[in-house]
Amino acid sequence: MQVEIRKSYPKRKVEMLNKLINYLNSYKVVAKADLIGVRATQIQELRKKLRDKVVFFTAKNTIFKKAAEKVNKKNLINFANSLKGPSIFLFTNISPFSLAILLNKNKVKVAAKGGDIATNDIIVPAGNTGLPPGPIISEFNKFKIPTKIESGSIWISLDTVVAKKGDVIPPELASLLTRLGIKPIEAGLSLSLAYEDGYVFTADDLTIDLEKVKGDIMLGAQQALSLAINAVYLTSETVSQILAKAYLNALALAVETEYPEKEPLLNALKTAYLRALTLAEKANFKFEETKS
């Protein structure tokens, strides 16, 4: 569906609107990432890496909403009404969860700038900074980083947390971290909203702890295998363990009932011998060795 150009609507915006309508009709998934704190170079790099899987498109939320109104997709308008803040839209045919994982894998560590938000606790590690003593000592003191002078260099005495996750990084700290070669900012796009097949997903919905999921799957598989073995449910995975368990149970029964087969008999003799040794020890009785 193409929008006709009107005098009251700039041609550039009409072209942008038509592109959005085309993308919404061509791709089953649209996602929104926040542009706050994201650098242009990061987006350019992502465009290159993911060009075969994802289309990146920057537009105002108001124009996106107009496009959503002209596309017949269930609940798409709910997605559009939930948009807030500067946005970049991602169009793709991979699931929103796969897209979130893909973007997370492509995040990189970059140097901090004044005003950046700490994405994690920032720790200045103990050790030799390689910096000569001088006025910079006052900068270390300002951020309560303990130092000492050894062999003509400034050494940091203890690992020191200089900013907590979520803190705003002041310009002086950003400069110091850069001089120390510390790149504390995890940079890249994070999805804040996504739409697929009538469903709208929030950032929390799209946050997946892969290690936890892996652990849950392994635990579930182990529990299912144990249940199947105890229920004697025969599959290619359980048959060998069920047979082994049945054999051991039969052997134990034969020993207890003194069934005179060779293997049970040997086990019965061993059991009797061990019981005799136990009784002898309790009675403080010593066996005399005999020579055959």
BALOBA-1460 file (C-alpha; in Angstrom, 3 decimals):
// residues 292
<rec num="1" residu="m" x="0.000" y="0.000" z="0.000"/>
<rec num="2" residu="q" x="1.466" y="3.330" z="-1.090"/>
<rec num="3" residu="v" x="0.581" y="6.718" z="0.413"/>
<rec num="4" residu="e" x="-0.156" y="9.553" z="-1.972"/>
<rec num="5" residu="i" x="1.912" y="12.726" z="-1.590"/>
<rec num="6" residu="r" x="-0.077" y="15.695" z="-0.349"/>
<rec num="7" residu="k" x="0.976" y="19.307" z="-0.196"/>
<rec num="8" residu="s" x="0.650" y="19.297" z="3.596"/>
<rec num="9" residu="y" x="2.934" y="16.269" z="3.998"/>
<rec num="10" residu="p" x="6.634" y="16.538" z="2.992"/>
<rec num="11" residu="k" x="7.820" y="14.196" z="0.244"/>
<rec num="12" residu="r" x="10.646" y="12.834" z="2.410"/>
<rec num="13" residu="k" x="8.203" y="11.796" z="5.128"/>
<rec num="14" residu="v" x="5.903" y="10.175" z="2.577"/>
<rec num="15" residu="e" x="8.827" y="8.124" z="1.245"/>
<rec num="16" residu="m" x="9.753" y="7.123" z="4.790"/>
<rec num="17" residu="l" x="6.154" y="6.145" z="5.520"/>
<rec num="18" residu="n" x="5.950" y="4.017" z="2.372"/>
<rec num="19" residu="k" x="9.199" y="2.262" z="3.291"/>
<rec num="20" residu="l" x="7.859" y="1.444" z="6.746"/>
<rec num="21" residu="i" x="4.627" y="0.062" z="5.271"/>
<rec num="22" residu="n" x="6.634" y="-2.074" z="2.849"/>
<rec num="23" residu="y" x="8.875" y="-3.434" z="5.625"/>
<rec num="24" residu="l" x="5.891" y="-4.175" z="7.883"/>
<rec num="25" residu="n" x="4.266" y="-6.170" z="5.087"/>
<rec num="26" residu="s" x="7.496" y="-7.946" z="4.103"/>
<rec num="27" residu="y" x="8.764" y="-9.075" z="7.507"/>
<rec num="28" residu="k" x="6.956" y="-11.015" z="10.218"/>
<rec num="29" residu="v" x="8.943" y="-9.450" z="13.089"/>
<rec num="30" residu="v" x="9.520" y="-5.807" z="13.935"/>
<rec num="31" residu="a" x="11.481" y="-4.754" z="17.011"/>
<rec num="32" residu="k" x="12.388" y="-1.444" z="18.581"/>
<rec num="33" residu="a" x="15.748" y="-0.583" z="20.151"/>
<rec num="34" residu="d" x="16.503" y="2.580" z="22.134"/>
<rec num="35" residu="l" x="18.987" y="5.030" z="20.659"/>
<rec num="36" residu="i" x="19.932" y="6.691" z="23.950"/>
<rec num="37" residu="g" x="23.686" y="6.360" z="24.463"/>
<rec num="38" residu="v" x="24.175" y="4.377" z="21.251"/>
<rec num="39" residu="r" x="26.925" y="5.633" z="18.958"/>
<rec num="40" residu="a" x="26.553" y="5.898" z="15.186"/>
<rec num="41" residu="t" x="29.636" y="3.732" z="14.614"/>
<rec num="42" residu="q" x="28.018" y="0.875" z="16.551"/>
<rec num="43" residu="i" x="24.910" y="0.950" z="14.372"/>
<rec num="44" residu="q" x="27.015" y="1.064" z="11.203"/>
<rec num="45" residu="e" x="28.973" y="-1.972" z="12.373"/>
<rec num="46" residu="l" x="25.772" y="-3.874" z="13.177"/>
<rec num="47" residu="r" x="24.308" y="-3.029" z="9.760"/>
<rec num="48" residu="k" x="27.360" y="-4.622" z="8.114"/>
<rec num="49" residu="k" x="27.396" y="-7.728" z="10.313"/>
<rec num="50" residu="l" x="23.667" y="-8.451" z="10.165"/>
<rec num="51" residu="r" x="22.720" y="-7.155" z="6.729"/>
<rec num="52" residu="d" x="21.615" y="-10.635" z="5.566"/>
<rec num="53" residu="k" x="19.285" y="-11.080" z="8.536"/>
<rec num="54" residu="v" x="18.092" y="-7.688" z="9.752"/>
<rec num="55" residu="v" x="16.985" y="-4.389" z="8.207"/>
<rec num="56" residu="f" x="17.715" y="-1.336" z="10.392"/>
<rec num="57" residu="f" x="15.519" y="1.722" z="9.894"/>
<rec num="58" residu="t" x="15.462" y="4.961" z="11.876"/>
<rec num="59" residu="a" x="12.158" y="6.814" z="12.043"/>
<rec num="60" residu="k" x="10.073" y="8.861" z="14.430"/>
<rec num="61" residu="n" x="7.521" y="6.977" z="16.472"/>
<rec num="62" residu="t" x="4.704" y="9.139" z="15.070"/>
<rec num="63" residu="i" x="5.511" y="8.104" z="11.493"/>
<rec num="64" residu="f" x="5.759" y="4.452" z="12.523"/>
<rec num="65" residu="k" x="2.316" y="4.703" z="14.116"/>
<rec num="66" residu="k" x="0.852" y="6.081" z="10.865"/>
<rec num="67" residu="a" x="2.401" y="3.142" z="8.988"/>
<rec num="68" residu="a" x="1.032" y="0.645" z="11.531"/>
<rec num="69" residu="e" x="-2.455" y="2.050" z="11.047"/>
<rec num="70" residu="k" x="-2.258" y="1.258" z="7.331"/>
<rec num="71" residu="v" x="-1.067" y="-2.363" z="7.756"/>
<rec num="72" residu="n" x="-3.546" y="-5.108" z="8.528"/>
<rec num="73" residu="k" x="-1.714" y="-6.973" z="11.308"/>
<rec num="74" residu="k" x="-3.328" y="-8.014" z="14.574"/>
<rec num="75" residu="n" x="-2.273" y="-5.877" z="17.582"/>
<rec num="76" residu="l" x="0.400" y="-4.033" z="15.589"/>
<rec num="77" residu="i" x="-1.187" y="-0.756" z="16.656"/>
<rec num="78" residu="n" x="-0.690" y="-1.815" z="20.311"/>
<rec num="79" residu="f" x="3.032" y="-2.148" z="19.571"/>
<rec num="80" residu="a" x="3.033" y="1.306" z="17.950"/>
<rec num="81" residu="n" x="1.194" y="2.888" z="20.897"/>
<rec num="82" residu="s" x="3.817" y="1.481" z="23.307"/>
<rec num="83" residu="l" x="6.759" y="3.221" z="21.595"/>
<rec num="84" residu="k" x="8.651" y="5.758" z="23.690"/>
<rec num="85" residu="g" x="11.861" y="7.713" z="23.188"/>
<rec num="86" residu="p" x="14.228" y="7.851" z="20.185"/>
<rec num="87" residu="s" x="13.981" y="4.598" z="18.253"/>
<rec num="88" residu="i" x="15.618" y="2.472" z="15.628"/>
<rec num="89" residu="f" x="13.392" y="-0.227" z="14.137"/>
<rec num="90" residu="l" x="14.631" y="-3.683" z="13.207"/>
<rec num="91" residu="f" x="12.774" y="-5.780" z="10.635"/>
<rec num="92" residu="t" x="13.525" y="-9.495" z="10.338"/>
<rec num="93" residu="n" x="12.116" y="-12.984" z="9.884"/>
<rec num="94" residu="i" x="13.981" y="-14.518" z="12.820"/>
<rec num="95" residu="s" x="12.183" y="-14.758" z="16.168"/>
<rec num="96" residu="p" x="12.375" y="-11.821" z="18.617"/>
<rec num="97" residu="f" x="14.212" y="-14.083" z="21.089"/>
<rec num="98" residu="s" x="16.848" y="-15.087" z="18.518"/>
<rec num="99" residu="l" x="17.208" y="-11.439" z="17.545"/>
<rec num="100" residu="a" x="17.757" y="-10.395" z="21.179"/>
<rec num="101" residu="i" x="20.439" y="-13.091" z="21.590"/>
<rec num="102" residu="l" x="22.085" y="-12.068" z="18.297"/>
<rec num="103" residu="l" x="22.299" y="-8.418" z="19.362"/>
<rec num="104" residu="n" x="23.626" y="-9.375" z="22.786"/>
<rec num="105" residu="k" x="26.404" y="-11.451" z="21.200"/>
<rec num="106" residu="n" x="27.438" y="-8.458" z="19.087"/>
<rec num="107" residu="k" x="27.918" y="-6.066" z="21.992"/>
<rec num="108" residu="v" x="31.442" y="-4.730" z="22.517"/>
<rec num="109" residu="k" x="33.347" y="-2.934" z="25.284"/>
<rec num="110" residu="v" x="34.147" y="0.707" z="24.529"/>
<rec num="111" residu="a" x="35.836" y="3.560" z="26.360"/>
<rec num="112" residu="a" x="33.623" y="5.643" z="28.630"/>
<rec num="113" residu="k" x="32.638" y="9.216" z="27.911"/>
<rec num="114" residu="g" x="31.441" y="11.776" z="30.421"/>
<rec num="115" residu="g" x="27.709" y="11.299" z="30.949"/>
<rec num="116" residu="d" x="27.671" y="7.598" z="29.993"/>
<rec num="117" residu="i" x="25.683" y="5.235" z="32.209"/>
<rec num="118" residu="a" x="27.712" y="2.389" z="33.744"/>
<rec num="119" residu="t" x="26.362" y="-0.853" z="32.247"/>
<rec num="120" residu="n" x="28.000" y="-2.846" z="35.059"/>
<rec num="121" residu="d" x="30.040" y="-2.150" z="38.187"/>
<rec num="122" residu="i" x="33.338" y="-0.575" z="37.069"/>
<rec num="123" residu="i" x="36.395" y="-1.994" z="38.829"/>
<rec num="124" residu="v" x="39.901" y="-0.586" z="38.589"/>
<rec num="125" residu="p" x="42.165" y="-3.611" z="39.171"/>
<rec num="126" residu="a" x="45.203" y="-3.689" z="41.415"/>
<rec num="127" residu="g" x="48.586" y="-3.652" z="39.693"/>
<rec num="128" residu="n" x="51.065" y="-1.515" z="37.796"/>
<rec num="129" residu="t" x="49.388" y="1.272" z="35.809"/>
<rec num="130" residu="g" x="52.519" y="2.007" z="33.800"/>
<rec num="131" residu="l" x="51.944" y="5.700" z="34.497"/>
<rec num="132" residu="p" x="54.689" y="7.864" z="36.015"/>
<rec num="133" residu="p" x="54.037" y="9.762" z="39.269"/>
<rec num="134" residu="g" x="52.700" y="13.279" z="38.839"/>
<rec num="135" residu="p" x="49.517" y="15.353" z="39.046"/>
<rec num="136" residu="i" x="47.471" y="12.295" z="38.051"/>
<rec num="137" residu="i" x="47.871" y="11.058" z="41.653"/>
<rec num="138" residu="s" x="45.228" y="13.600" z="42.675"/>
<rec num="139" residu="e" x="42.773" y="12.009" z="40.211"/>
<rec num="140" residu="f" x="43.283" y="8.606" z="41.822"/>
<rec num="141" residu="n" x="42.735" y="10.188" z="45.237"/>
<rec num="142" residu="k" x="39.548" y="11.886" z="44.030"/>
<rec num="143" residu="f" x="37.969" y="8.500" z="43.244"/>
<rec num="144" residu="k" x="39.418" y="6.865" z="46.366"/>
<rec num="145" residu="i" x="41.748" y="4.553" z="44.444"/>
<rec num="146" residu="p" x="44.638" y="3.552" z="46.765"/>
<rec num="147" residu="t" x="48.043" y="3.909" z="45.125"/>
<rec num="148" residu="k" x="51.750" y="3.533" z="45.826"/>
<rec num="149" residu="i" x="54.906" y="4.373" z="43.924"/>
<rec num="150" residu="e" x="57.221" y="1.529" z="42.928"/>
<rec num="151" residu="s" x="60.035" y="1.431" z="40.362"/>
<rec num="152" residu="g" x="59.049" y="4.806" z="38.961"/>
<rec num="153" residu="s" x="55.420" y="3.827" z="38.296"/>
<rec num="154" residu="i" x="52.067" y="4.289" z="39.974"/>
<rec num="155" residu="w" x="50.715" y="1.026" z="41.346"/>
<rec num="156" residu="i" x="47.109" y="0.484" z="42.423"/>
<rec num="157" residu="s" x="47.085" y="-1.297" z="45.791"/>
<rec num="158" residu="l" x="43.613" y="-2.848" z="45.758"/>
<rec num="159" residu="d" x="40.842" y="-3.654" z="43.299"/>
<rec num="160" residu="t" x="38.544" y="-0.649" z="43.584"/>
<rec num="161" residu="v" x="34.914" y="-0.144" z="42.495"/>
<rec num="162" residu="v" x="34.774" y="3.381" z="41.094"/>
<rec num="163" residu="a" x="31.184" y="3.277" z="39.772"/>
<rec num="164" residu="k" x="28.160" y="1.088" z="40.364"/>
<rec num="165" residu="k" x="25.883" y="-0.228" z="37.640"/>
<rec num="166" residu="g" x="23.517" y="2.569" z="36.628"/>
<rec num="167" residu="d" x="25.766" y="5.407" z="37.849"/>
<rec num="168" residu="v" x="26.460" y="8.377" z="35.588"/>
<rec num="169" residu="i" x="30.184" y="8.475" z="34.769"/>
<rec num="170" residu="p" x="31.697" y="11.969" z="35.307"/>
<rec num="171" residu="p" x="34.105" y="13.284" z="32.630"/>
<rec num="172" residu="e" x="37.119" y="13.140" z="35.030"/>
<rec num="173" residu="l" x="36.540" y="9.431" z="35.734"/>
<rec num="174" residu="a" x="35.991" y="8.680" z="32.041"/>
<rec num="175" residu="s" x="39.330" y="10.352" z="31.251"/>
<rec num="176" residu="l" x="41.141" y="8.408" z="33.983"/>
<rec num="177" residu="l" x="39.695" y="5.070" z="32.862"/>
<rec num="178" residu="t" x="40.778" y="5.787" z="29.290"/>
<rec num="179" residu="r" x="44.348" y="6.526" z="30.438"/>
<rec num="180" residu="l" x="44.309" y="3.197" z="32.290"/>
<rec num="181" residu="g" x="43.153" y="1.393" z="29.151"/>
<rec num="182" residu="i" x="39.856" y="0.349" z="30.766"/>
<rec num="183" residu="k" x="36.846" y="0.072" z="28.439"/>
<rec num="184" residu="p" x="33.917" y="-0.340" z="30.828"/>
<rec num="185" residu="i" x="30.899" y="0.425" z="28.655"/>
<rec num="186" residu="e" x="29.052" y="-2.471" z="27.055"/>
<rec num="187" residu="a" x="27.901" y="-0.942" z="23.791"/>
<rec num="188" residu="g" x="25.340" y="-2.186" z="21.336"/>
<rec num="189" residu="l" x="21.627" y="-2.328" z="20.733"/>
<rec num="190" residu="s" x="19.192" y="-3.813" z="23.241"/>
<rec num="191" residu="l" x="15.588" y="-4.508" z="22.307"/>
<rec num="192" residu="s" x="12.974" y="-2.667" z="24.354"/>
<rec num="193" residu="l" x="9.945" y="-3.945" z="22.436"/>
<rec num="194" residu="a" x="9.158" y="-6.512" z="19.739"/>
<rec num="195" residu="y" x="6.159" y="-7.708" z="17.719"/>
<rec num="196" residu="e" x="5.441" y="-11.055" z="16.066"/>
<rec num="197" residu="d" x="2.175" y="-12.679" z="14.938"/>
<rec num="198" residu="g" x="-0.054" y="-10.463" z="17.054"/>
<rec num="199" residu="y" x="2.076" y="-10.679" z="20.197"/>
<rec num="200" residu="v" x="3.954" y="-7.763" z="21.762"/>
<rec num="201" residu="f" x="7.054" y="-8.611" z="23.816"/>
<rec num="202" residu="t" x="8.709" y="-6.316" z="26.349"/>
<rec num="203" residu="a" x="12.425" y="-6.144" z="27.212"/>
<rec num="204" residu="d" x="11.836" y="-8.416" z="30.233"/>
<rec num="205" residu="d" x="10.105" y="-11.004" z="28.019"/>
<rec num="206" residu="l" x="13.125" y="-11.048" z="25.697"/>
<rec num="207" residu="t" x="15.765" y="-11.383" z="28.414"/>
<rec num="208" residu="i" x="16.931" y="-15.002" z="28.404"/>
<rec num="209" residu="d" x="19.535" y="-16.513" z="30.742"/>
<rec num="210" residu="l" x="20.984" y="-19.128" z="28.387"/>
<rec num="211" residu="e" x="23.010" y="-20.868" z="31.104"/>
<rec num="212" residu="k" x="19.923" y="-21.205" z="33.306"/>
<rec num="213" residu="v" x="17.852" y="-22.531" z="30.402"/>
<rec num="214" residu="k" x="20.601" y="-25.020" z="29.557"/>
<rec num="215" residu="g" x="20.755" y="-26.180" z="33.187"/>
<rec num="216" residu="d" x="16.950" y="-26.545" z="33.377"/>
<rec num="217" residu="i" x="16.904" y="-28.628" z="30.187"/>
<rec num="218" residu="m" x="19.691" y="-30.923" z="31.444"/>
<rec num="219" residu="l" x="17.950" y="-31.377" z="34.808"/>
<rec num="220" residu="g" x="14.642" y="-32.096" z="33.083"/>
<rec num="221" residu="a" x="16.292" y="-34.679" z="30.811"/>
<rec num="222" residu="q" x="17.921" y="-36.427" z="33.783"/>
<rec num="223" residu="q" x="14.646" y="-36.513" z="35.717"/>
<rec num="224" residu="a" x="12.746" y="-37.816" z="32.683"/>
<rec num="225" residu="l" x="15.331" y="-40.578" z="32.142"/>
<rec num="226" residu="s" x="15.148" y="-41.606" z="35.813"/>
<rec num="227" residu="l" x="11.341" y="-41.673" z="35.683"/>
<rec num="228" residu="a" x="11.351" y="-43.770" z="32.507"/>
<rec num="229" residu="i" x="13.822" y="-46.297" z="34.014"/>
<rec num="230" residu="n" x="11.799" y="-46.655" z="37.229"/>
<rec num="231" residu="a" x="8.585" y="-47.031" z="35.210"/>
<rec num="232" residu="v" x="10.307" y="-49.628" z="32.950"/>
<rec num="233" residu="y" x="9.411" y="-47.550" z="29.889"/>
<rec num="234" residu="l" x="11.511" y="-49.040" z="27.076"/>
<rec num="235" residu="t" x="13.260" y="-46.691" z="24.659"/>
<rec num="236" residu="s" x="16.646" y="-46.783" z="22.966"/>
<rec num="237" residu="e" x="17.964" y="-44.533" z="25.777"/>
<rec num="238" residu="t" x="16.564" y="-46.588" z="28.692"/>
<rec num="239" residu="v" x="16.691" y="-50.235" z="27.613"/>
<rec num="240" residu="s" x="20.340" y="-50.902" z="28.572"/>
<rec num="241" residu="q" x="19.921" y="-49.322" z="32.027"/>
<rec num="242" residu="i" x="16.606" y="-51.150" z="32.641"/>
<rec num="243" residu="l" x="18.241" y="-54.496" z="31.756"/>
<rec num="244" residu="a" x="21.241" y="-53.760" z="33.996"/>
<rec num="245" residu="k" x="18.950" y="-52.823" z="36.881"/>
<rec num="246" residu="a" x="16.862" y="-55.986" z="36.350"/>
<rec num="247" residu="y" x="20.000" y="-58.143" z="36.324"/>
<rec num="248" residu="l" x="21.300" y="-56.641" z="39.562"/>
<rec num="249" residu="n" x="17.901" y="-57.065" z="41.225"/>
<rec num="250" residu="a" x="17.731" y="-60.704" z="40.092"/>
<rec num="251" residu="l" x="21.262" y="-61.344" z="41.331"/>
<rec num="252" residu="a" x="20.485" y="-59.788" z="44.709"/>
<rec num="253" residu="l" x="17.321" y="-61.915" z="44.993"/>
<rec num="254" residu="a" x="19.234" y="-65.064" z="44.124"/>
<rec num="255" residu="v" x="21.851" y="-64.335" z="46.799"/>
<rec num="256" residu="e" x="19.208" y="-63.688" z="49.446"/>
<rec num="257" residu="t" x="17.298" y="-66.881" z="48.581"/>
<rec num="258" residu="e" x="20.549" y="-68.920" z="48.271"/>
<rec num="259" residu="y" x="19.614" y="-69.965" z="44.741"/>
<rec num="260" residu="p" x="22.464" y="-72.370" z="43.779"/>
<rec num="261" residu="e" x="23.718" y="-70.900" z="40.512"/>
<rec num="262" residu="k" x="27.451" y="-70.285" z="40.188"/>
<rec num="263" residu="e" x="27.481" y="-66.474" z="40.283"/>
<rec num="264" residu="p" x="24.839" y="-66.089" z="43.014"/>
<rec num="265" residu="l" x="26.575" y="-68.828" z="44.972"/>
<rec num="266" residu="l" x="29.904" y="-66.995" z="44.833"/>
<rec num="267" residu="n" x="28.196" y="-63.780" z="45.900"/>
<rec num="268" residu="a" x="26.416" y="-65.616" z="48.712"/>
<rec num="269" residu="l" x="29.732" y="-67.055" z="49.935"/>
<rec num="270" residu="k" x="31.349" y="-63.626" z="49.820"/>
<rec num="271" residu="t" x="28.416" y="-62.165" z="51.754"/>
<rec num="272" residu="a" x="28.578" y="-64.933" z="54.344"/>
<rec num="273" residu="y" x="32.332" y="-64.504" z="54.719"/>
<rec num="274" residu="l" x="32.025" y="-60.712" z="55.218"/>
<rec num="275" residu="r" x="29.275" y="-61.240" z="57.794"/>
<rec num="276" residu="a" x="31.463" y="-63.799" z="59.612"/>
<rec num="277" residu="l" x="34.358" y="-61.318" z="59.710"/>
<rec num="278" residu="t" x="32.051" y="-58.653" z="61.143"/>
<rec num="279" residu="l" x="30.764" y="-60.995" z="63.852"/>
<rec num="280" residu="a" x="34.294" y="-62.151" z="64.686"/>
<rec num="281" residu="e" x="35.458" y="-58.569" z="65.063"/>
<rec num="282" residu="k" x="32.567" y="-57.782" z="67.404"/>
<rec num="283" residu="a" x="33.318" y="-60.935" z="69.455"/>
<rec num="284" residu="n" x="37.035" y="-60.123" z="69.492"/>
<rec num="285" residu="f" x="37.701" y="-63.472" z="67.831"/>
<rec num="286" residu="k" x="40.686" y="-64.045" z="65.570"/>
<rec num="287" residu="f" x="40.690" y="-66.547" z="62.730"/>
<rec num="288" residu="e" x="43.704" y="-68.828" z="62.539"/>
<rec num="289" residu="e" x="45.228" y="-69.010" z="59.104"/>
<rec num="290" residu="t" x="45.535" y="-72.535" z="57.689"/>
<rec num="291" residu="k" x="47.930" y="-73.676" z="55.053"/>
<rec num="292" residu="s" x="46.494" y="-75.724" z="52.244"/>
